[in-house]
Each structure stands twice: as C-alpha cells, then as structure tokens.
C-alpha cells in the first residue's frame, strides 16, 4: 500500500527506514522524500511510526538506552 503517492513510497519502505533508525517523519523524509511534497502522507507516517515500526523508539518507551550502540563503542 502506498503511503506517499507523490514519491511512490510504500508502507513497507517506511517500516524499513524506521527499522534502520528513522524514528520521526522528518527522518523518514530525509530517507525517502515521503512527506516533503504535498504533505498529505505525514499523518500516515506518524501512525506507522507510532505503531512500533521504529525499534529505537520501542526501546526508549521501555526505558532502555537508545544510545547503547554508541555507549558500547566508547
């Protein structure tokens, strides 16, 4: 199903970008341009992100550090 018809971005693509670390509509826009033309898809993107598509957000909601990868590297 298309989320952004302006740029042909699907729900699966948004979920993939979220799994790769894009946790806000702005970060999704940076990854694939969805939401940057007419803007009608931004609420749909917010809904997808709000349903746990973003693994880092889910970890933060559970009280886990979202910077654990950086802390381990230091």
C-alpha positions in Angstrom: 0.0 0.0 0.0 1.3 3.4 -0.9 1.9 5.9 1.9 3.2 8.7 -0.3 1.8 8.9 -3.8 3.9 11.9 -4.7 7.1 9.8 -4.5 5.7 6.3 -4.7 6.8 5.3 -1.1 5.1 2.2 0.3 4.2 1.3 3.9 6.9 -1.4 3.8 9.5 1.1 2.7 8.6 3.4 5.6 8.8 0.5 8.0 12.2 -0.5 6.6 13.5 3.1 7.1 12.1 3.0 10.6 13.8 -0.3 11.3 17.1 1.3 10.1 16.7 4.1 12.6 14.4 6.8 11.2 12.1 7.5 14.1 10.4 10.7 13.1 8.5 11.9 10.0 11.4 14.3 9.3 13.9 11.4 9.3 11.7 9.3 7.1 11.5 12.3 4.7 15.3 12.5 4.7 15.5 8.8 3.8 13.0 8.7 1.0 11.3 12.1 0.5 7.9 10.9 1.7 6.0 13.8 3.2 8.1 16.5 1.5 5.8 17.4 -1.4 2.1 17.8 -0.6 2.3 16.6 3.0 -0.9 14.6 3.0 1.0 11.4 4.0 2.7 12.9 7.1 -0.1 11.7 9.4 0.0 8.2 7.9 3.8 8.1 8.5 3.2 9.3 12.1 0.7 6.5 12.6 3.1 3.9 11.2 5.9 5.1 13.5 3.5 5.2 16.4 2.7 1.5 16.0 6.2 0.4 16.9 7.8 0.4 13.4 10.8 2.2 15.0 12.8 -0.2 17.0 14.8 2.5 18.8 11.5 4.3 19.9 10.2 1.0 21.2 13.3 0.5 23.2 13.1 4.0 24.6 9.5 3.5 25.6 10.6 0.5 27.6 13.2 2.6 29.4 16.2 1.2 27.5 19.0 3.4 26.3 18.7 4.3 22.6 22.3 5.2 22.6 23.6 1.7 23.7 25.4 1.2 20.4 27.3 4.5 20.9 28.0 3.7 24.6 29.4 0.3 23.7 31.7 1.8 21.1 33.1 4.4 23.6 
